[in-house]
Amino acid sequence: MPGRPPQLRPVPKPQPRTDIPTSAVAPFVLPSLRPAAVAPAPEPDIVDDGQELVLEDLTREQVRDWRV
């Protein structure tokens, strides 16, 4: 049938649902951004036990034991 194009029916607009109360859904609100906490750097514990630590003279086991 070359002469006549097919007829298209209009698509109905979606209707809002009436079975759900509109106040049942709370609005979604993103939390506001908070500034980063600024804390002073902790003071290092300075311990002077009179020993000089020379890493080149220690074995791996000695270094591992010293760290733990």
C-alpha positions as CSV (number, residue, x, y, z in Angstrom):
1,M,0.0,0.0,0.0
2,P,2.3,2.7,-1.2
3,G,0.0,5.8,-1.0
4,R,-1.0,6.2,2.7
5,P,1.3,6.3,5.8
6,P,0.2,4.4,8.9
7,Q,-1.7,6.4,11.5
8,L,0.0,6.8,14.8
9,R,-2.0,7.1,18.0
10,P,-0.9,9.7,20.5
11,V,0.8,8.4,23.6
12,P,-1.1,9.4,26.8
13,K,0.9,11.4,29.4
14,P,1.6,9.5,32.6
15,Q,-0.7,10.4,35.4
16,P,0.6,10.9,39.0
17,R,-0.3,8.0,41.3
18,T,-3.2,8.8,43.6
19,D,-2.9,5.7,45.8
20,I,0.3,6.9,47.5
21,P,0.1,10.0,49.8
22,T,2.5,12.7,48.7
23,S,3.7,13.3,52.3
24,A,4.9,9.7,52.7
25,V,8.2,10.3,50.9
26,A,10.7,12.5,52.6
27,P,12.9,14.7,50.5
28,F,16.5,13.6,50.1
29,V,19.0,16.2,51.3
30,L,22.7,15.8,51.0
31,P,24.7,16.7,54.1
32,S,26.7,19.8,54.0
33,L,30.4,19.7,53.7
34,R,32.4,20.1,56.8
35,P,35.9,21.7,56.9
36,A,38.8,19.3,57.6
37,A,39.9,19.2,61.2
38,V,43.2,20.9,61.8
39,A,45.1,19.4,64.7
40,P,48.5,20.4,65.8
41,A,51.2,17.9,65.1
42,P,52.1,15.9,68.2
43,E,55.4,16.6,69.8
44,P,57.9,13.8,69.3
45,D,59.1,12.0,72.4
46,I,62.7,12.9,72.7
47,V,64.6,10.2,74.6
48,D,68.3,10.6,75.0
49,D,69.6,7.4,76.4
50,G,73.2,8.1,75.7
51,Q,73.5,5.5,72.9
52,E,74.3,6.4,69.3
53,L,72.5,4.2,66.8
54,V,74.5,3.2,63.8
55,L,72.4,1.2,61.4
56,E,75.3,0.0,59.3
57,D,76.7,-2.1,62.2
58,L,73.4,-3.8,63.0
59,T,72.2,-7.1,61.6
60,R,68.7,-7.4,60.1
61,E,67.5,-9.2,63.3
62,Q,68.8,-6.5,65.5
63,V,67.1,-3.8,63.5
64,R,63.8,-5.8,63.5
65,D,64.1,-6.4,67.3
66,W,64.8,-2.7,67.9
67,R,61.7,-1.6,65.9
68,V,59.4,-3.9,67.8
